[in-house]
Amino acid sequence: PMPLPDLTARARAEGVWDAFLHAMAQAQYVGAERALARIALPGWLAQIVRDQAPDA
């Protein structure tokens, strides 16, 4: 797994940090797949959401 500072820097560089945080928050309520259907993220970040979020 990517260390958190590297993940943060890469996500900020790609302009998707805020979207990632939003997806992580949404995934806690609606599940990863529904959150990712609403919020476009690069594949590497989408996988982190899937890995961290509970299945809804």
DRENDO-1510 file (C-alpha; in Angstrom, 1 decimal, always signed):
<recs>
REC; n; res; u; v; w
REC; 1; PRO; +0.0; +0.0; +0.0 .
REC; 2; MET; +1.0; +3.6; -0.7 .
REC; 3; PRO; +2.2; +5.5; +2.4 .
REC; 4; LEU; -0.4; +8.2; +3.4 .
REC; 5; PRO; +1.8; +11.2; +2.7 .
REC; 6; ASP; +2.5; +9.8; -0.8 .
REC; 7; LEU; -1.2; +9.1; -1.4 .
REC; 8; THR; -2.1; +12.6; -0.3 .
REC; 9; ALA; +0.5; +14.2; -2.5 .
REC; 10; ARG; -0.4; +12.2; -5.5 .
REC; 11; ALA; -4.2; +12.8; -5.1 .
REC; 12; ARG; -3.6; +16.5; -4.6 .
REC; 13; ALA; -1.4; +16.6; -7.7 .
REC; 14; GLU; -4.1; +14.8; -9.7 .
REC; 15; GLY; -6.7; +17.2; -8.4 .
REC; 16; VAL; -8.8; +14.5; -6.8 .
REC; 17; TRP; -8.1; +14.8; -3.1 .
REC; 18; ASP; -11.4; +16.5; -2.2 .
REC; 19; ALA; -13.3; +14.0; -4.4 .
REC; 20; PHE; -11.5; +11.1; -2.6 .
REC; 21; LEU; -12.4; +12.4; +0.8 .
REC; 22; HIS; -16.0; +12.9; -0.3 .
REC; 23; ALA; -16.1; +9.3; -1.7 .
REC; 24; MET; -14.6; +7.9; +1.5 .
REC; 25; ALA; -17.3; +9.7; +3.6 .
REC; 26; GLN; -20.1; +8.6; +1.3 .
REC; 27; ALA; -18.9; +5.0; +1.2 .
REC; 28; GLN; -19.4; +4.7; +4.9 .
REC; 29; TYR; -23.2; +5.3; +4.4 .
REC; 30; VAL; -24.0; +3.9; +0.9 .
REC; 31; GLY; -21.1; +1.4; +0.3 .
REC; 32; ALA; -18.1; +1.8; -1.9 .
REC; 33; GLU; -19.7; +0.9; -5.2 .
REC; 34; ARG; -22.6; +3.3; -4.9 .
REC; 35; ALA; -20.2; +6.1; -3.8 .
REC; 36; LEU; -17.9; +5.4; -6.7 .
REC; 37; ALA; -20.8; +5.4; -9.1 .
REC; 38; ARG; -21.5; +9.0; -8.1 .
REC; 39; ILE; -17.9; +10.3; -7.7 .
REC; 40; ALA; -15.4; +9.8; -10.5 .
REC; 41; LEU; -11.9; +8.8; -9.2 .
REC; 42; PRO; -8.8; +7.3; -10.8 .
REC; 43; GLY; -8.6; +3.5; -10.5 .
REC; 44; TRP; -5.9; +3.6; -7.9 .
REC; 45; LEU; -7.9; +5.8; -5.6 .
REC; 46; ALA; -11.2; +3.9; -6.2 .
REC; 47; GLN; -9.4; +0.7; -5.1 .
REC; 48; ILE; -8.5; +2.4; -1.8 .
REC; 49; VAL; -12.1; +3.4; -1.3 .
REC; 50; ARG; -13.2; -0.2; -2.0 .
REC; 51; ASP; -10.5; -1.6; +0.4 .
REC; 52; GLN; -11.5; +0.8; +3.3 .
REC; 53; ALA; -15.2; +1.0; +3.1 .
REC; 54; PRO; -17.6; -1.5; +4.5 .
REC; 55; ASP; -19.9; -3.3; +2.1 .
REC; 56; ALA; -23.4; -1.8; +2.2 .
</recs>
